[in-house]
């Protein structure tokens, strides 16, 4: 088992060359190096993904300087509750620290808020930046950001000063 930065080809395979607007958006951001794709590799089988966006149109998410945004954090259903998500999150947070990023944000989906909030709070995501109804990183068929009726929370983790 290895937690590592994935390649563009692995991203394409994982997303099954979907050609959706969201797929093209992520691919463009990975290609331009605004985004890093991280994965859980079990002997060549990719069972998880997490993306670091270094800049975002919403500067509360990522500002291109010291704040990054994590999104599309997924572990395949059959591999959940085995510690892979914790390992992936830890590795990605180590990576942001290595890059000198002092603030990391993540959105908490309303559908599984309690479970996700408990998980993310273990990693220091304890402060709400704001509530949002628009997901700038999930695009509809027309290329427009997804709008939700109920707001979700954008949480932040700040690197502790030494």
For each residue, the residues with C-beta under 8 A, 3 or more apart:
1: 40 41 42 43 84 87
2: 40 41
3: 38 39 40 41 87 88 91
4: 38 39 41 91
5: 36 37 38 39 95
6: 10 11 14 37 38 39 46 49
7: 10 11 37
8: 11 12 27 30 31 37
9: 12 13
10: 6 7 13 14 37 39 46
11: 6 7 8 14 15 26 27 30 37
12: 8 9 15 17 27
13: 9 10 16 17 46
14: 6 10 11 39 46 49
15: 11 12 18 23 26
16: 13
17: 12 13 23
18: 15 22 23
19: 23 24
20: 23 24 139 141
21: 24 25 139 140 141 142 143
22: 18 25 26 137 138 139
23: 15 17 18 19 20 26 27
24: 19 20 21 27 28
25: 21 22 28 29 137 139 143
26: 11 15 22 23 29 30 35 37 51 72 137
27: 8 11 12 23 24 30 31
28: 24 25 31 32
29: 25 26 32 34 35 53
30: 8 11 26 27 33 34 35 36 37
31: 8 27 28
32: 28 29 35
33: 30 36
34: 29 30 53 54 55
35: 26 29 30 32 51 52 53 54
36: 5 30 33 51 52 54 95
37: 5 6 7 8 10 11 26 30 49 51
38: 3 4 5 6 49 50 51 52 88 91 92 95
39: 3 4 5 6 10 14 46 48 49 50 88
40: 1 2 3 46 47 48 49 75 79 84 87 88
41: 1 2 3 4 44 45 46 47
42: 1 45 46 47 79
43: 1
44: 41
45: 41 42
46: 6 10 13 14 39 40 41 42 49
47: 40 41 42 75 76 79 84
48: 39 40 74 75 76 79 84 85 88
49: 6 14 37 38 39 40 46 72 73 74
50: 38 39 70 71 72 73 74 88 89 92
51: 26 35 36 37 38 70 71 72 73
52: 35 36 38 68 69 70 92 95 96
53: 29 34 35 56 61 62 68 69 70 71 137
54: 34 35 36 62 64 68 101
55: 34 62 63 64
56: 53 59 61 62 63 69 136 137
57: 136
58: 61 62 132 136
59: 56 62 63 67
60: 105 129 130 154
61: 53 56 58 67 69 105 136 154
62: 53 54 55 56 58 59 67 68 69 105
63: 55 56 59 66 67
64: 54 55
65:
66: 63 100 101 102 103
67: 59 61 62 63 101 102 103 104 105 156
68: 52 53 54 62 96 99 101 103 104 105
69: 52 53 56 61 62 104 105 106 137
70: 50 51 52 53 73 92 104 105 106
71: 50 51 53 106 107 137
72: 26 49 50 51 137
73: 49 50 51 70 85 88 89 106
74: 48 49 50
75: 40 47 48 79 80 84 85 88
76: 47 48 79 80
77: 80
78:
79: 40 42 47 48 75 76 82 84
80: 75 76 77 84 85
81:
82: 79
83: 86 87
84: 1 40 47 48 75 79 80 87 88
85: 48 73 75 80 88 89 119
86: 83 89 90 122
87: 1 3 40 83 84 90 91
88: 3 38 39 40 48 50 73 75 84 85 91 92
89: 50 73 85 86 92 93 123
90: 86 87 93 94 123
91: 3 4 38 87 88 94 95
92: 38 50 52 70 88 89 95 96
93: 89 90 96 97 104 123 157
94: 90 91 97 98
95: 5 36 38 52 91 92 98 99
96: 52 68 92 93 99 101 104
97: 93 94 100 101 159
98: 94 95
99: 68 95 96
100: 66 97
101: 54 66 67 68 96 97 104 159
102: 66 67 158 159
103: 66 67 68 156 157 158 159
104: 67 68 69 70 93 96 101 125 156 157
105: 60 61 62 67 68 69 70 129 154 155 156 157
106: 69 70 71 73 120 125 154 155 157
107: 71 132 135 152 153 154 155
108: 113 116 117 120 125 152 153 154 155
109: 112 113 116 152
110: 113 148 150 151 152
111:
112: 109 115 116
113: 108 109 110 116 117 152 153
114: 117 118
115: 112 118 119
116: 108 109 112 113 119 120
117: 108 113 114 120 121 153 155
118: 114 115 121 122
119: 85 115 116 122 123
120: 106 108 116 117 123 125 155
121: 117 118 124 125 126
122: 86 118 119
123: 89 90 93 119 120 157
124: 121 157 158
125: 104 106 108 120 121 155 156 157
126: 121 155 157
127: 155 156 158
128: 131 153 154 155 156
129: 60 105 154 155 156
130: 60 153 154
131: 128 151 152 153 154
132: 58 107 135 151 152 153 154
133: 147 148 149 150 151 152
134: 145 146 147 148
135: 107 132 138 145 146 148 152
136: 56 57 58 61 145
137: 22 25 26 53 56 69 71 72 145
138: 22 135 145 146
139: 20 21 22 25 143 144 145 146
140: 21 143 144 145 146
141: 20 21
142: 21
143: 21 25 139 140
144: 139 140
145: 134 135 136 137 138 139 140
146: 134 135 138 139 140
147: 133 134
148: 110 133 134 135 151 152
149: 133
150: 110 133
151: 110 131 132 133 148
152: 107 108 109 110 113 131 132 133 135 148
153: 107 108 113 117 128 130 131 132
154: 60 61 105 106 107 108 128 129 130 131 132
155: 105 106 107 108 117 120 125 126 127 128 129
156: 67 103 104 105 125 127 128 129
157: 93 103 104 105 106 123 124 125 126
158: 102 103 124 127
159: 97 101 102 103
160:
161:
162:
